[in-house]
Amino acid sequence: MFSVLLSVITVPVSRAFVTHLPRMIPHQTRFFRQRTYQIIGIVFLVVLVSCDTAQGASLPHKSMPRRYVPLSSTIPALSSTDWPTYHHDNARTGYLANEPDPKQLLPAWTAKLDNAVYAEPLVIGDRVIVATVGDSLYSLDARTGQVQWHTNIGHPVPLSTINCRGTVDPIGIIGTPVYDPATGLVFAVAEVTGPVHLLVGVDVNTGELRVRRPVDVPAMNPPRIYMQRPALALSQGMIYMAFGSSAPDCGQYHGTIVASRTDGQGPLLSYQVPTKDQGGIWGPSGPAIDDAGQVYVATGDDESISGEWDLSNAVLRLSPTLQLEDSFAPTEWRLQDTGNQDLGSMGPSLLPGGLVFIAGKSGDGYLLHANALGGIGGQAATVKICYGLAMGGAATVGSQVFVPCSDGLRRVLDPAGTKLAVDWHAAEQINLPPIVGGHTLYSLDPGGTLYALDIDTGLVRAELSLGFAVPHFATPSLSQGRIFVGTLEGVSAVAIA
């Protein structure tokens, strides 16, 4: 830039004026006149550079873009083997029908990244998109694990600075990102020093930062007591982001969901649970969204409740513009509220036939009608599923629901849409949120062993130790015969053989 401006400004001053001024003015004044024009040119140059710098040109584009920039590269269309959001789709099924069933699991590659990976990896074509609590997004080659690009959003927030308990440290990108095939952007929420929660959109091909928008709405005050753990969701050109908190002692937070257009423009939409305190939306699977764009979330407990039900410990249905439409709570809502038995420890799963499944820390599972959630005690069916806690995100295949219980996975059947029945029960250590490929269910234990189970019997087909511990609620992703797992040090890939 400097060389171009110098050529534009100084060349006319030094050549044109020096050539013609001798014919018009005395020799004695020519020197001073020439210097005057040169000084004017230099001042003009400084003013231009200063203005450009004030507009942000001196800041790195990846960290501080000034506005949304249209993509110029080819946008990858989604294929049937891609994994663009938490558990594959907005129903949160976690299911790919045409994947092979394994005879064994083989290590493919391991990539150590800048910090732990709590979010589920995404797969777009030959790219594995990974988010870390170091506030970084990576694209890795799905075949080799080689880094294709790496974009750091900012400095993550040390847990010690938010003055409350928690299990994630530092706090960076925790919620699973989502890919938008209409714009070619991967969206994530990064918590950065401030603290501030930023919605970012990066080009899936290059990692270039295209959208950067604070999403702390006025009702989320102070931002430090809020945590964005749930997966993001995408529907009808809107990104949905849900918030809870790091721990109950963080302060008087309220479960909140915020929506932004994918271009980062226009007003933010939001809904906040009308509790006195808490009611967090924190289940890692995040909002589920049906074909009409209606948003389903589950809320946590409210330890301060003393009056009537306040939509905590509930399933809520919201319109695409985040207006409350309907709700459900267990008959035992008050006991669950005061007993740290969050219904919202899992997000809702959408089943065929207009049904919704939810389970929580009480271990009870509920089947709901999506178009009439039922209010207090209005479920279509209920059954005791876990004798521990149900936490994370379920996987579903038709009317089969695979529930991550802390005392081992369960298969729950809903053959008629009016009854829930527990089928098989996996070993206690196999308890993290599962996914399904073909006729095989994949789940982890906290030590980092990956298990492949027959979905009909629950028997283990194969297993493999990754050599790394995995974060709480870790869930794998799947594409083209490979499984991808976030660990406390990065991501590991496993081949199905």
Secondary structure, 3 states (H helix, E strand, C coil): CHHHHHHHHHHHHHHHHHHHHHHHCCHHHHHHHHHHHHHHHHHHHHHHHHHHHHCCCCCCCCCCCCCCCCCCCCCCCCCCCCECCCCCCCCCCCEECCCCCCCCEEEEEEEECCCCCCCCCEEECCEEEEECCCCEEEEEECCCCCEEEEEECCCCECHHHCCCCCCCCCECCCCCCEEECCCCEEEEEEEECCCEEEEEEEECCCCCEEEEEECCCCCCCCHHHCECCCCCEEECCEEEEEEECCCHHHCCCECEEEEEECCCCCCCEEEECCCCCECCCCCCCCCEECCCCCEEEECCCCCCCCCCCCCCCCEEEECCCCCEEEEEECCCHHHHHHCCCCHHHECCEEECCCEEEEECCCCEEEEEECCECCEECCCCEEEECCCCCECECCEEECCEEEECECCCCEEEECCCCCCCEEEEECCCCCCCCCEEECCEEEEECCCCEEEEEECCCCCEEEEEECCCCCCCCCCCEEECCEEEEECCCEEEEEEEC
